[in-house]
């Protein structure tokens, strides 16, 4: 049988395929557990905070509305 990637989820008791697939009994499987969406979001938020901290360090001047000039 050729290698196939199938989407599935864990329902709390067993792994359930998301779509029907004719899988012979005792087929060898490799299961990869993916991070949930909340984990990925936290990773992106941490990256954003780190990037902003590098861009706007403690030596960055504070700008006020009076510093903004309209083009002529």
C-alpha positions, 0 to 999 in steps of 0.5 A: 500500500502506498503512503497516504496522509489522512486527516484525523482527530482524537475524540477523547477515546480513540483516533477517528479519521475525518474522511472515510478511507478503506484501511486494511486491518493491522495496517502499520500507521505513523501518528503525528500530533499537531499543535492546536490552534491556540498554541500556534496563536500564542507562538505568533503573539510571542514573536510579535511582542519580541519583534516590537520590543526590538524595534521600539527599545527603551531608548526610542523617543516618545513622539506626541501629536505636536511632533506631527507635521502636515505636508505643504 
